[in-house]
Amino acid sequence: MSRRGQWDVVIVGGGVVGGACALALAQEGLQVALVEGREPQQWSPQRPDLRVFAFAADNAALLDSLGVWSQVERGHARAYRRMRVWDAGGGGDLTFDADTLGRRALGWIVENGLLVDRLWAALPAAGVQLYCPARVESMEQDAQGVRLRLDDGRRVEASIAIAADGAESTLRTLAGLDVSRHDYGQRGVVAYVDSELPNEDTAWQRFLDTGPLAVLPYEKHRSSIVWTLPDADAERVLGLDDESFNRELTNAFAGRLGQMRVASPRAAFPLRRQLAKAYVAGRVMTLGDAAHVVHPLAGQGVNLGLRDVAALRDMVRTAMQRRQDWSAPHRLQRWARTRRSENTVAAYSFDAINKVFSNDEMHLTLARGALLGLAGRMPPLLSLFWKRASGL
């Protein structure tokens, strides 16, 4: 701990973003504590996590710099080399190809549980102090630091507290950071499915009037789906028997991979846009889902959160190299302005795409497929889109 008898940083929330943040800041030489309500379940390939991410290249590089990406790859990180997007209303495909873009892979499909497992395995060696299981009950702060009281009676003091405890963040609320919310009236239905034809190491997405259907490669004939549906339709398909679900899913995907069969339990989660109105309140910062929740159609949720972490690490590293105070208020506010701007632009961009493509208005239906096909025939535009999505 620091000479003042407190940690440099206490992070609340030990998911992918919180765990990566703890590891990154500890490796920069800060004294870091992590508070988490429950110890993560050990990942097992026999129990794949239904929640998967389309992991971007810049964030794979971040985890590689933290020394954990090789462990993730040894677990189960499925590289995808192509992405194909098309609209049910017609028109051509929008296709991204790793060879065309000069990449080894466009990205990786990785389970949430595997990422958390590997990050937590690296925390003790980095010197991160775990308070788990424990939850924050109250918070006080002044110009010198933050004091947290946990539900087990312990108290934690730090120069800075970081809220990484998800969309319903307790620490964000205690800090008085408000959010704006928009409920899409949709749910994302998730499951693993087996297909008659191989998925070709391709991330597929078909836009339907009810919302996008993403089919993400997991093994040669097994994929993870994220099927965006209005609330009532999601409830209906969750209640279907397997045979009926298989038939409806195969039709929704236009049979591109032949017959599809569900290979796991099904689940659904509500979709919304939620943005913190500010990322910093005094000496409390917020990042990841605690700061921004976006529509999953572009698979950018966890990628945006890890970019928050990378930017924070870079800020700390630069200040320490210059022997300056990394936690000075003007530095925290500069980080917050930059990240909030980028995340807000991303959130509303995904919002606009969802409105245009999850829509049965005739003029939009006629135009959007043609626009996808046109974009697919313009290599410079494809390259620009991909660089934006991959953070490169």
C-alpha positions as CSV (number, residue, x, y, z in Angstrom):
1,M,0.0,0.0,0.0
2,S,1.0,3.6,-0.4
3,R,2.8,5.6,2.3
4,R,-0.6,7.2,3.2
5,G,-1.9,3.8,4.2
6,Q,-4.2,3.5,1.2
7,W,-4.2,1.9,-2.2
8,D,-3.4,3.9,-5.3
9,V,-6.5,2.5,-7.0
10,V,-9.5,0.4,-5.9
11,I,-11.5,-1.1,-8.7
12,V,-15.1,-2.3,-8.0
13,G,-16.1,-5.1,-10.4
14,G,-14.1,-8.0,-11.5
15,G,-15.5,-8.8,-14.9
16,V,-13.5,-8.6,-18.2
17,V,-13.0,-4.8,-18.1
18,G,-12.5,-4.6,-14.3
19,G,-10.0,-7.5,-14.3
20,A,-8.1,-6.1,-17.2
21,C,-8.0,-2.7,-15.6
22,A,-6.6,-4.1,-12.3
23,L,-3.9,-6.1,-14.1
24,A,-2.9,-3.2,-16.4
25,L,-2.6,-0.6,-13.6
26,A,-0.8,-3.1,-11.3
27,Q,1.7,-3.8,-14.1
28,E,2.4,0.0,-14.3
29,G,3.5,-0.1,-10.7
30,L,0.4,1.1,-8.9
31,Q,-0.9,-0.5,-5.7
32,V,-4.3,-2.0,-6.8
33,A,-7.2,-3.5,-4.9
34,L,-10.2,-5.2,-6.6
35,V,-13.6,-5.6,-5.0
36,E,-15.9,-8.3,-6.4
37,G,-19.2,-9.7,-5.1
38,R,-18.5,-13.3,-6.0
39,E,-15.6,-15.4,-7.2
40,P,-15.8,-16.2,-10.9
41,Q,-16.7,-19.8,-11.8
42,Q,-13.7,-21.7,-13.2
43,W,-14.0,-21.9,-17.0
44,S,-14.3,-25.3,-18.6
45,P,-14.6,-26.3,-22.3
46,Q,-17.2,-28.7,-21.2
47,R,-19.4,-25.8,-20.0
48,P,-19.0,-23.1,-22.6
49,D,-20.3,-19.7,-21.6
50,L,-23.3,-18.5,-23.6
51,R,-22.0,-15.0,-23.5
52,V,-19.3,-14.5,-26.2
53,F,-17.5,-11.5,-27.7
54,A,-16.2,-10.7,-31.2
55,F,-12.8,-9.7,-29.9
56,A,-11.0,-7.0,-31.9
57,A,-7.4,-7.0,-32.8
58,D,-6.4,-4.0,-30.6
59,N,-7.8,-5.6,-27.5
60,A,-6.1,-8.9,-28.3
61,A,-2.9,-6.8,-28.4
62,L,-3.8,-5.2,-25.1
63,L,-4.2,-8.6,-23.4
64,D,-1.1,-9.8,-25.1
65,S,0.8,-6.9,-23.5
66,L,-0.7,-8.0,-20.1
67,G,0.6,-11.5,-20.6
68,V,-2.7,-13.3,-20.8
69,W,-3.7,-13.5,-24.5
70,S,-1.7,-16.7,-25.1
71,Q,-3.5,-18.3,-22.2
72,V,-6.9,-17.2,-23.8
73,E,-5.9,-18.7,-27.1
74,R,-4.9,-22.0,-25.5
75,G,-8.3,-22.1,-24.0
76,H,-10.7,-21.4,-26.9
77,A,-10.3,-18.3,-29.0
78,R,-11.7,-19.0,-32.5
79,A,-10.2,-16.7,-35.1
80,Y,-12.6,-15.5,-37.9
81,R,-11.1,-14.5,-41.2
82,R,-14.3,-13.2,-42.9
83,M,-17.4,-11.2,-42.0
84,R,-20.5,-11.3,-44.3
85,V,-23.4,-9.0,-43.8
86,W,-26.6,-8.9,-45.8
87,D,-30.2,-7.7,-45.6
88,A,-33.3,-9.9,-45.8
89,G,-34.8,-7.3,-48.1
90,G,-32.4,-8.1,-50.9
91,G,-29.3,-6.5,-52.4
92,G,-25.7,-7.6,-52.2
93,D,-23.5,-8.8,-49.4
94,L,-21.0,-6.6,-47.5
95,T,-17.9,-8.8,-47.1
96,F,-14.8,-8.2,-45.1
97,D,-11.9,-10.6,-45.8
98,A,-8.6,-10.8,-43.8
99,D,-6.5,-11.4,-46.8
100,T,-7.9,-8.3,-48.6
101,L,-7.3,-6.2,-45.5
102,G,-3.8,-7.6,-44.9
103,R,-4.7,-9.2,-41.6
104,R,-4.0,-12.6,-40.1
105,A,-7.5,-12.6,-38.7
106,L,-10.3,-10.1,-38.5
107,G,-10.9,-11.0,-34.8
108,W,-11.6,-13.8,-32.4
109,I,-14.8,-15.2,-30.9
110,V,-14.1,-15.6,-27.1
111,E,-16.2,-16.6,-24.2
112,N,-16.7,-14.1,-21.3
113,G,-16.0,-16.8,-18.8
114,L,-12.7,-17.8,-20.4
115,L,-11.5,-14.2,-20.4
116,V,-12.4,-13.6,-16.8
117,D,-10.8,-16.9,-15.7
118,R,-7.5,-16.1,-17.4
119,L,-7.4,-12.5,-16.1
120,W,-8.1,-13.6,-12.5
121,A,-5.4,-16.2,-12.8
122,A,-2.9,-13.4,-13.5
123,L,-4.0,-11.0,-10.7
124,P,-2.1,-12.5,-7.7
125,A,1.3,-12.4,-9.4
126,A,0.7,-8.8,-10.3
127,G,0.2,-8.0,-6.6
128,V,-3.5,-7.1,-6.9
129,Q,-5.3,-7.4,-3.5
130,L,-8.7,-9.2,-3.9
131,Y,-11.7,-8.3,-1.7
132,C,-14.0,-11.2,-2.7
133,P,-16.7,-11.9,-1.9
134,A,-17.5,-8.4,-1.0
135,R,-19.8,-5.6,-2.1
136,V,-19.7,-1.8,-1.7
137,E,-22.2,-0.5,0.8
138,S,-21.1,3.2,1.1
139,M,-18.6,5.6,-0.2
140,E,-17.0,8.9,1.0
141,Q,-14.5,11.0,-0.9
142,D,-12.6,14.2,-0.5
143,A,-9.7,15.9,-2.3
144,Q,-7.2,13.2,-1.0
145,G,-9.0,10.0,-1.8
146,V,-12.0,7.7,-1.6
147,R,-13.1,5.5,1.3
148,L,-15.4,2.5,0.7
149,R,-17.2,0.5,3.3
150,L,-17.9,-3.1,2.3
151,D,-20.7,-5.4,3.3
152,D,-18.4,-7.6,5.4
153,G,-17.4,-4.6,7.5
154,R,-14.0,-4.0,6.0
155,R,-13.0,-0.5,4.8
156,V,-10.9,0.2,1.7
157,E,-9.1,3.5,1.1
158,A,-7.6,4.6,-2.2
159,S,-6.5,7.6,-4.1
160,I,-8.9,6.7,-6.9
161,A,-11.9,4.4,-7.1
162,I,-13.0,3.0,-10.5
163,A,-16.5,1.7,-11.1
164,A,-16.3,-1.3,-13.4
165,D,-19.3,-3.1,-11.8
166,G,-21.6,-3.2,-14.8
167,A,-24.7,-1.4,-16.1
168,E,-26.3,-1.3,-12.6
169,S,-23.2,0.0,-11.0
170,T,-23.4,0.6,-7.3
171,L,-20.3,2.7,-7.1
172,R,-21.5,4.9,-10.0
173,T,-24.7,5.6,-8.2
174,L,-23.0,6.3,-4.9
175,A,-20.8,8.8,-6.7
176,G,-23.8,10.6,-8.1
177,L,-23.1,9.9,-11.7
178,D,-26.4,10.0,-13.7
179,V,-27.1,8.0,-16.8
180,S,-29.4,8.4,-19.8
181,R,-31.3,5.3,-20.9
182,H,-33.1,4.1,-24.0
183,D,-34.9,0.7,-24.0
184,Y,-34.9,-0.8,-27.5
185,G,-37.8,-3.1,-26.7
186,Q,-35.6,-5.9,-27.9
187,R,-33.8,-8.9,-26.5
188,G,-30.8,-10.8,-27.6
189,V,-31.5,-14.5,-27.8
190,V,-28.2,-16.4,-27.4
191,A,-27.4,-20.1,-27.8
192,Y,-24.9,-22.5,-29.4
193,V,-26.1,-24.1,-32.6
194,D,-24.7,-26.8,-35.0
195,S,-25.0,-26.3,-38.7
196,E,-25.2,-28.7,-41.6
197,L,-22.5,-26.8,-43.5
198,P,-19.2,-25.5,-42.0
199,N,-19.3,-21.9,-40.9
200,E,-16.1,-21.1,-42.9
201,D,-14.4,-19.2,-40.1
202,T,-16.9,-16.4,-40.9
203,A,-18.8,-14.1,-38.7
204,W,-22.2,-13.8,-40.3
205,Q,-24.9,-11.2,-39.8
206,R,-28.3,-11.0,-41.5
207,F,-30.5,-8.0,-41.0
208,L,-34.2,-8.8,-40.6
209,D,-37.1,-6.5,-40.0
210,T,-37.2,-7.7,-36.4
211,G,-33.5,-7.1,-35.8
212,P,-30.1,-8.6,-36.8
213,L,-29.2,-12.2,-36.5
214,A,-25.5,-12.8,-35.8
215,V,-23.9,-16.3,-36.3
216,L,-20.4,-16.4,-34.9
217,P,-18.0,-19.3,-35.5
218,Y,-17.0,-21.4,-32.4
219,E,-16.0,-24.7,-34.0
220,K,-16.1,-25.9,-37.6
221,H,-19.8,-26.8,-37.5
222,R,-20.7,-25.0,-34.2
223,S,-21.6,-21.3,-33.9
224,S,-22.8,-18.9,-31.3
225,I,-25.9,-16.9,-32.2
226,V,-27.1,-13.5,-31.0
227,W,-30.6,-13.2,-32.4
228,T,-32.1,-9.7,-31.8
229,L,-35.9,-9.8,-31.6
230,P,-38.7,-7.7,-30.2
231,D,-39.5,-8.6,-26.6
232,A,-42.6,-10.6,-27.4
233,D,-40.9,-12.5,-30.2
234,A,-38.0,-13.3,-28.0
235,E,-40.3,-14.7,-25.4
236,R,-42.0,-16.8,-28.0
237,V,-38.9,-18.4,-29.5
238,L,-37.5,-19.1,-26.1
239,G,-40.7,-21.2,-25.5
240,L,-40.5,-23.2,-28.7
241,D,-39.5,-26.8,-28.6
242,D,-36.1,-27.6,-30.1
243,E,-37.5,-28.8,-33.5
244,S,-39.6,-25.6,-33.9
245,F,-36.7,-23.4,-32.8
246,N,-34.4,-25.1,-35.3
247,R,-36.8,-24.6,-38.1
248,E,-37.4,-21.0,-37.4
249,L,-33.7,-20.2,-36.9
250,T,-32.8,-21.9,-40.2
251,N,-35.4,-19.9,-42.0
252,A,-34.3,-16.6,-40.4
253,F,-30.8,-17.3,-41.6
254,A,-32.0,-18.1,-45.1
255,G,-30.5,-21.6,-44.9
256,R,-27.0,-20.2,-45.6
257,L,-25.4,-22.9,-43.5
258,G,-28.0,-25.6,-44.2
259,Q,-30.1,-26.9,-41.4
260,M,-29.3,-25.5,-37.9
261,R,-29.8,-27.4,-34.6
262,V,-29.7,-25.9,-31.2
263,A,-26.8,-27.4,-29.1
264,S,-27.2,-25.7,-25.7
265,P,-29.7,-24.1,-23.4
266,R,-31.2,-20.8,-24.7
267,A,-31.2,-17.5,-22.9
268,A,-32.1,-13.9,-23.6
269,F,-31.0,-10.5,-22.3
270,P,-32.7,-7.1,-22.7
271,L,-31.1,-4.6,-25.0
272,R,-30.7,-0.9,-24.2
273,R,-28.5,2.1,-24.8
274,Q,-27.2,3.5,-21.5
275,L,-24.7,6.3,-21.3
276,A,-23.2,8.0,-18.2
277,K,-23.6,11.8,-18.4
278,A,-20.1,12.1,-17.0
279,Y,-17.3,9.6,-16.4
280,V,-15.6,11.2,-13.4
281,A,-17.0,12.6,-10.2
282,G,-14.2,13.9,-8.0
283,R,-11.9,10.9,-7.5
284,V,-14.3,8.3,-8.8
285,M,-14.1,7.1,-12.4
286,T,-16.4,4.9,-14.4
287,L,-15.6,2.7,-17.4
288,G,-16.9,-0.3,-19.3
289,D,-20.6,-1.1,-18.9
290,A,-20.8,1.1,-15.9
291,A,-20.2,4.0,-18.3
292,H,-21.7,2.9,-21.6
293,V,-24.0,0.1,-22.7
294,V,-24.5,-0.2,-26.5
295,H,-26.5,-2.3,-28.9
296,P,-24.7,-5.6,-29.5
297,L,-25.2,-5.6,-33.3
298,A,-21.6,-4.6,-34.0
299,G,-20.1,-6.7,-31.1
300,Q,-18.4,-3.6,-29.7
301,G,-19.5,-3.5,-26.1
302,V,-16.5,-5.2,-24.4
303,N,-14.2,-3.8,-27.0
304,L,-15.2,-0.2,-26.1
305,G,-14.7,-1.0,-22.4
306,L,-11.2,-2.4,-23.0
307,R,-10.3,0.7,-25.0
308,D,-11.2,2.7,-21.9
309,V,-8.7,0.6,-20.0
310,A,-6.0,1.0,-22.7
311,A,-6.4,4.8,-22.7
312,L,-6.3,4.9,-18.9
313,R,-3.1,2.8,-18.8
314,D,-1.5,5.0,-21.4
315,M,-2.4,8.1,-19.4
316,V,-0.9,6.6,-16.2
317,R,2.2,5.5,-18.0
318,T,2.9,8.9,-19.7
319,A,2.4,10.7,-16.4
320,M,4.7,8.4,-14.5
321,Q,7.4,8.6,-17.2
322,R,7.3,12.4,-16.8
323,R,7.3,12.1,-13.0
324,Q,3.9,13.8,-12.8
325,D,0.8,13.1,-10.8
326,W,-1.1,10.5,-12.8
327,S,-4.3,11.1,-10.7
328,A,-4.4,14.9,-11.1
329,P,-8.0,16.1,-11.7
330,H,-7.1,17.6,-15.1
331,R,-5.7,14.3,-16.3
332,L,-8.8,12.3,-15.2
333,Q,-11.1,14.8,-16.9
334,R,-9.0,14.7,-20.2
335,W,-9.3,10.9,-20.2
336,A,-13.0,11.2,-19.5
337,R,-13.7,13.7,-22.3
338,T,-11.9,11.6,-24.9
339,R,-13.5,8.3,-23.9
340,R,-17.0,9.7,-23.5
341,S,-16.8,11.3,-26.9
342,E,-15.7,8.1,-28.6
343,N,-18.1,5.9,-26.8
344,T,-21.1,8.3,-27.4
345,V,-20.4,8.4,-31.1
346,A,-20.2,4.6,-31.2
347,A,-23.4,4.2,-29.2
348,Y,-25.5,6.5,-31.4
349,S,-24.0,5.0,-34.6
350,F,-25.1,1.5,-33.6
351,D,-28.5,3.0,-32.6
352,A,-28.9,4.5,-36.1
353,I,-27.9,1.2,-37.8
354,N,-30.4,-0.7,-35.7
355,K,-33.2,1.8,-36.5
356,V,-32.5,1.6,-40.3
357,F,-32.1,-2.1,-40.5
358,S,-34.6,-3.3,-37.9
359,N,-37.5,-1.7,-39.8
360,D,-40.1,-2.8,-42.3
361,E,-40.7,0.6,-43.9
362,M,-40.9,0.0,-47.6
363,H,-38.4,2.7,-48.7
364,L,-35.8,1.7,-46.2
365,T,-36.2,-2.0,-47.1
366,L,-35.6,-1.2,-50.8
367,A,-32.6,1.0,-50.1
368,R,-30.6,-0.7,-47.4
369,G,-29.7,-3.9,-49.2
370,A,-28.5,-1.9,-52.2
371,L,-26.4,0.3,-49.9
372,L,-24.7,-2.8,-48.3
373,G,-23.9,-4.1,-51.7
374,L,-22.5,-0.8,-52.9
375,A,-20.3,-0.5,-49.9
376,G,-19.0,-4.0,-50.5
377,R,-17.8,-3.0,-53.9
378,M,-15.7,0.0,-52.5
379,P,-12.4,-1.4,-51.0
380,P,-11.3,2.0,-49.5
381,L,-14.6,2.2,-47.6
382,L,-14.4,-1.4,-46.4
383,S,-10.9,-0.7,-45.1
384,L,-12.1,2.5,-43.3
385,F,-15.0,0.6,-41.7
386,W,-12.8,-2.2,-40.6
387,K,-10.1,0.0,-39.1
388,R,-12.7,1.8,-37.1
389,A,-14.3,-1.4,-35.8
390,S,-10.9,-3.1,-34.9
391,G,-9.4,0.0,-33.2
392,L,-6.4,0.0,-35.5
